Every structure is written in structure tokens, then in C-alpha cells.
Amino acid sequence: MSAEERYLLHEIETSRKRMLSLAKEKPLFSSEVVEISQYLDDLLNRYDGIKSEMINVS
């Protein structure tokens, strides 16, 4: 596993926990929850892109 993959997995898990915590405190449509959700989406897309590249190289 590359350093970038490890970083992304760490960020994904941290952001997921933060989003769940925020969602308990604020409405789901609040700017804070939407912002972390969009950031998490970006991280997941980046991670998926790395995994897809690895499969295509094989």
C-alpha cells in the first residue's frame, strides 16, 4: 500500500467520524455537514481512482 493510499484511508476514516459526529449535533443540510460530506466524497473518489489505476495496470 502506497503512502498516498494510507493517507487517504486515514483521512476518509477521520472525516467519516467527524461527519457522523456533526450530523448528531446539526441538521444534515447544515453547511458544516454538507462541507465535510463533500470533502469525504472527494477523498473516496480519489481513493477509488487509485484503486482503478492499479487494476488497469495489472
N, C-alpha and C positions, 0 to 999 in steps of 0.2 A: 504494500500500500504506500502510495506516494505521500509526501508531506502535505501537498495540496488536498488530497483526499482526507487525510487526518484532520486538517484544519477545517475543511467543510463539514465533516461529520461532527466535530466539536461545536462549531457554530450552529449547525442545524439543531442539535440537541439543546444547546443553551437557549436558542431563540424559541424553540418549541415550548420549553418550560416557562420562559418569560411570557409568551403569548397566552398560555393556559392560565398563568397567574393573573395577568391583566384582564383576561376575559371573565374572571371571577369577580373582579372589582368594578369593571366598567362595562357599558353596553358593547356588544360585538361590533357595532358600527362607529364606535368612537375612533377618533383619529389615531390614538396610540395603538389600539388593537389592529386597525387596518394597516398601519405602517409596519408593525412587526410581522403581520401576516404576509405583506408584500415582500418584505426582506426575506422571510422564510421561503416563499415561493422562488425567489431569485436563487437562493442557496441550493434548493432542491433541483432547480433546472440546471445549475452549474454542475452539480454532482452527477446528475443524470447524463449530461453531456460528456463528462469524463468517462463514465462507465460505457457509454455508447461508442466512444472513440476506441476504447480498449477492445470491445467486441469486434469492431470493424477491422482492427489491426490484426486480430488473430486469424 
